[in-house]
Amino acid sequence: MRALVKPEPGAPPAIEERPDPAPAADEALVAVRAVGVCGTDLHILDDVYDHASPLIPGHEFAGEIVGLGTGVASWRLGERVVGELHVGACRACAICRSAGPQICPRKRALGTWTDGAFAELLTIPAWLLHRTPAQLSDPAATLIEPLACAWHGLFERSHLDPGERVLVLGHGPIGLLSAHLAAMEGASQVIVVGRSRRGSSRLRCARALGFDVLDADTQDVEREVAELTGGLGVDLAVETAGGERSLGHCVRCCRRGGRVVVLGLSGRPTVPFPWDRAVQYDLTLAFSFSSRPSSWEAVLDAARTSALPADALITDVLGLSDWERGLQAIRSGSAVKVVLRP
């Protein structure tokens, strides 16, 4: 099979021919039909995040089952699937049972510590698979994984209620999908903050999706949010950018008794934090990592009855050989979401 391989730290990725993998007894062999490029993938390819070496990155996949291990009875060849990335999670420890397999100490995440989906084929434990809703194309189905991450943050870590005002810091795919979910589930107002120098196409996408949009490069975010909310502030601020100042913006944009949920990774050992403001406003601060199986079930149910913003978000669908062009489009800000077709 052909795969995009990061051979070792410091070495550039390249397309390689690899032996076709064979599924273990509890695994499925999946032909990858589409795979989204995530910011995590860029950080792995750039040696910003630790990862296995050599490694095939990629985890936002949609595909078709073309092989089954001897112990797998609940799946059939030819079924279209998407899948979680919690390879190695034991599902038995106290952490798995209480919080979820996404933070199991034994987890070896697909595309980070085990070979992922920037390839024609991948093997994956069958328990991580979900059936793709029939109405979703393969490129659109690659949005299920980041949608599940956004759902986990908004509804399982922070319990967004209909009618609430929501601020989303960050206009990347996770930010835009968080804003979409908030609106879909009845938020009365959704404000998206991004930086035009990081990608004006993403700000245009946010406007096209119907959100109030602020450009942090040209506007005073906290003053503008106060004006948009009649001086009250938002009920929930969602941090997806990982910017040095974005957590502080979230705190200062919340109403008294409001909530902040953090999905973004900063890559910094510390960030400034308005401690006294958070205490005096009686704010609730939560952190959200990856997604639980329940997040996937909720998002897949929603996808069967509600349209996903795939046409707005997926700006580039490219062959695996065009991976460099896709990564450059993301880095330059000209693309919102890039999907590769191995």
C-alpha positions in Angstrom: 0.0 0.0 0.0 1.0 3.7 -0.4 1.3 5.7 2.8 2.6 9.1 4.0 5.3 8.3 6.5 7.1 10.4 9.0 10.3 8.3 9.3 11.9 9.9 12.3 12.2 13.2 14.2 13.8 15.8 12.0 13.2 13.9 8.8 10.7 15.1 6.2 7.6 13.0 5.5 7.4 11.1 2.3 5.1 8.8 0.4 6.3 5.2 0.8 5.3 1.7 -0.3 4.4 -0.3 2.7 3.3 -4.0 3.1 -0.4 -4.3 3.4 -1.3 -4.7 7.0 -3.3 -7.7 8.3 -5.9 -7.4 11.0 -5.3 -9.1 14.4 -8.1 -11.2 15.8 -10.0 -8.3 17.3 -9.3 -5.8 14.5 -10.8 -4.7 11.2 -8.9 -3.9 8.0 -10.2 -0.6 6.6 -9.7 0.8 3.1 -9.3 4.5 3.7 -11.6 6.5 1.4 -11.0 9.9 2.9 -9.0 11.4 5.8 -9.0 14.9 7.2 -5.8 16.8 8.0 -5.9 17.9 11.6 -3.7 20.5 13.3 -2.3 17.6 15.3 -1.1 16.0 12.1 0.8 19.2 11.2 2.4 19.3 14.7 3.5 15.7 14.3 4.9 16.3 10.9 6.7 19.4 12.2 8.1 17.5 15.3 6.1 19.8 17.6 4.3 16.9 19.3 5.9 13.6 20.5 5.0 10.6 18.4 6.1 7.1 17.4 8.8 6.7 14.8 8.4 5.7 12.1 4.8 6.8 11.9 1.9 7.0 9.5 -0.1 10.0 10.9 -3.9 10.7 10.3 -6.9 9.9 12.4 -10.0 11.7 11.0 -10.8 8.9 8.6 -13.8 7.4 6.7 -13.5 4.1 4.9 -14.8 0.7 4.1 -14.2 -2.6 5.8 -12.2 -4.9 3.6 -11.0 -7.5 6.1 -11.9 -8.8 9.5 -10.0 -10.6 12.3 -11.1 -14.0 13.3 -12.7 -12.8 16.5 -14.8 -10.0 15.0 -18.5 -11.0 14.5 -20.3 -7.7 14.6 -19.1 -6.3 11.3 -19.4 -7.2 7.7 -17.1 -6.7 4.7 -18.2 -3.6 2.7 -19.6 -1.6 5.6 -18.7 2.1 5.5 -17.2 3.2 8.8 -15.6 6.0 10.8 -13.6 5.3 14.0 -12.4 6.6 17.3 -8.6 6.8 17.9 -8.3 5.3 21.4 -6.2 2.3 20.3 -4.9 0.4 23.4 -7.4 1.8 25.9 -8.2 -1.0 28.3 -11.9 -0.1 28.9 -11.5 -1.8 32.4 -9.5 0.6 34.6 -11.1 3.1 36.9 -10.2 6.0 34.5 -11.9 4.2 31.6 -15.0 3.4 33.6 -15.4 6.9 35.2 -14.0 9.3 32.6 -13.6 7.4 29.4 -11.1 5.6 27.2 -9.8 8.9 25.7 -7.6 9.4 28.8 -6.8 5.8 29.6 -3.1 5.6 30.6 -2.7 2.6 28.2 -4.0 4.5 25.1 -1.8 4.6 22.1 -3.6 7.0 19.9 -4.2 6.2 16.2 -2.0 8.4 14.1 0.2 9.5 17.0 1.5 6.3 18.7 0.1 3.7 16.2 0.0 3.9 12.4 -2.9 6.0 11.2 -4.9 6.8 8.2 -2.7 8.7 5.8 -2.5 5.4 3.9 -4.6 3.2 1.6 -5.2 0.7 4.4 -5.3 0.7 8.2 -6.0 -1.8 10.9 -8.0 -0.8 13.9 -9.7 -2.5 16.9 -13.3 -3.2 15.8 -14.7 -1.8 19.0 -13.6 1.7 17.9 -15.7 1.6 14.7 -19.0 3.3 14.0 -21.2 2.9 10.9 -21.2 5.9 8.6 -24.7 7.5 8.1 -25.8 6.7 4.6 -26.3 10.4 3.7 -22.7 11.4 4.4 -20.1 11.3 1.6 -16.7 10.0 2.6 -15.2 13.5 2.8 -18.1 14.8 4.9 -17.8 11.7 7.2 -14.2 12.8 8.1 -15.8 15.6 10.2 -17.3 13.2 12.6 -14.1 12.8 14.7 -13.6 16.6 15.2 -17.3 17.0 15.8 -17.2 14.4 18.5 -14.3 16.3 20.2 -16.4 19.5 20.0 -19.4 17.7 21.4 -17.5 16.3 24.3 -16.3 19.8 25.3 -19.6 21.6 24.8 -22.1 19.1 26.2 -20.2 16.5 28.3 -17.7 18.8 30.0 -19.7 22.0 30.0 -23.4 21.2 29.5 -24.5 23.9 27.1 -28.2 24.7 27.4 -30.5 26.0 24.7 -30.9 29.8 24.7 -27.4 30.5 26.0 -24.9 32.9 24.5 -21.7 31.2 23.3 -18.3 32.7 22.4 -15.8 30.5 20.5 -12.2 31.6 20.5 -10.5 30.2 17.4 -11.7 29.9 13.8 -10.1 26.7 12.9 -12.2 23.6 12.1 -12.7 22.7 15.8 -13.8 26.2 16.5 -16.1 26.4 13.6 -17.6 22.9 14.4 -18.0 24.0 18.0 -19.9 27.0 16.8 -22.0 24.9 14.5 -23.0 22.5 17.3 -23.8 25.4 19.6 -26.1 26.9 17.0 -27.6 23.5 16.1 -28.5 22.8 19.7 -30.2 26.1 20.3 -27.7 28.7 21.4 -29.3 32.1 21.2 -26.1 33.8 20.0 -22.8 32.4 18.7 -19.8 34.7 18.4 -16.6 33.4 16.7 -13.3 35.1 17.2 -10.3 34.6 14.9 -7.4 36.4 13.4 -7.4 37.5 9.8 -3.7 37.1 9.5 -4.2 33.4 10.4 -6.7 32.9 7.6 -9.3 35.3 6.4 -11.0 32.4 4.5 -11.9 31.0 7.9 -13.5 34.2 9.0 -15.5 34.3 5.8 -16.6 30.8 6.5 -17.8 31.7 10.0 -19.8 34.6 8.5 -21.3 32.4 5.8 -22.4 30.0 8.5 -24.4 32.8 10.2 -22.2 33.6 13.3 -21.3 36.9 14.7 -17.6 37.3 13.8 -14.8 39.3 15.4 -11.3 39.8 14.0 -8.9 39.9 16.9 -6.3 41.5 14.7 -8.4 44.6 14.1 -11.0 44.7 16.9 -11.1 44.9 20.7 -12.5 41.5 21.4 -13.6 42.1 25.0 -15.3 45.4 24.2 -17.0 44.0 21.1 -18.3 41.0 23.1 -19.7 43.3 25.8 -21.5 45.3 23.1 -22.9 42.2 21.3 -24.3 40.9 24.6 -25.7 44.1 26.0 -23.0 44.3 28.6 -23.8 40.9 30.2 -21.1 38.7 28.7 -21.5 35.2 27.4 -22.8 32.1 29.3 -20.1 29.9 27.8 -16.7 30.7 26.3 -15.1 27.9 24.3 -11.3 28.1 23.8 -10.1 26.2 20.7 -7.1 28.3 19.6 -4.5 27.7 22.2 -3.4 31.3 21.9 -1.3 32.9 24.7 -4.1 35.4 25.5 -7.2 33.5 24.5 -7.9 32.0 27.9 -7.8 35.4 29.4 -10.2 36.7 26.8 -12.6 33.8 27.6 -12.6 34.7 31.3 -13.1 38.4 30.7 -15.9 37.8 28.2 -18.0 35.6 30.5 -21.0 36.8 32.5 -21.0 36.4 36.2 -21.6 32.7 37.0 -20.5 31.8 33.5 -18.4 28.9 32.2 -15.2 28.4 30.2 -14.3 25.1 28.5 -10.8 24.7 27.0 -10.3 22.4 23.9 -7.1 24.0 22.5 -3.6 23.1 23.3 -1.2 26.0 23.8 2.2 24.3 23.5 3.4 26.6 26.3 4.4 25.7 29.8 2.3 28.6 31.2 -0.2 31.2 30.0 -1.4 34.4 31.6 -4.6 33.9 33.6 -6.9 36.5 35.2 -7.2 34.6 38.4 -9.0 37.2 40.5 -11.6 37.9 37.8 -12.4 34.1 37.5 -12.9 33.9 41.3 -14.9 37.1 41.7 -17.2 36.2 38.8 -17.7 32.7 40.2 -16.7 31.1 36.9 -16.6 27.4 36.2 -13.5 26.3 34.2 -13.3 22.9 32.5 -10.8 21.2 30.2 -11.8 18.8 27.5 -9.6 16.3 25.7 -10.5 14.2 22.7 -13.9 12.5 22.8 -15.9 9.7 24.6 -17.8 7.0 22.8 -21.0 8.8 23.9 -19.8 11.9 22.0 -19.6 9.8 18.9 -23.1 8.4 19.4 -24.5 11.8 19.9 -22.8 13.3 16.8 -23.7 10.4 14.6 -27.4 10.7 15.7 -27.3 14.4 14.9 -25.7 13.7 11.5 -28.6 11.4 10.5 -31.1 14.2 10.9 -29.1 17.4 10.5 -26.9 18.6 7.7 -23.2 19.0 8.5 -21.4 22.1 7.2 -19.1 20.0 5.0 -19.5 22.1 1.9 -18.5 25.3 3.9 -15.6 23.7 5.8 -14.0 21.3 3.4 -12.3 23.6 0.9 -9.8 21.2 -0.6 -10.1 17.4 -1.5 -6.8 16.1 -2.8 -5.1 12.9 -3.6 -2.6 11.5 -1.1 0.2 12.5 -3.5 -0.9 16.1 -3.2 -0.3 16.2 0.6 2.3 18.9 0.4 -0.1 21.2 -1.4 -2.8 20.5 1.2 -0.5 21.2 4.1 0.7 24.5 2.5 -3.0 25.5 2.0 -3.6 25.0 5.7 -0.4 26.8 6.8 -1.1 29.8 4.5 -4.7 30.2 5.7 -6.2 29.7 2.2 -7.9 26.4 3.3 -10.4 25.8 6.0 -10.3 22.0 6.0 -8.2 19.8 3.8 -9.3 16.1 3.1 -7.0 13.6 1.4 -8.2 10.7 -0.6 -5.6 7.8 -0.4 
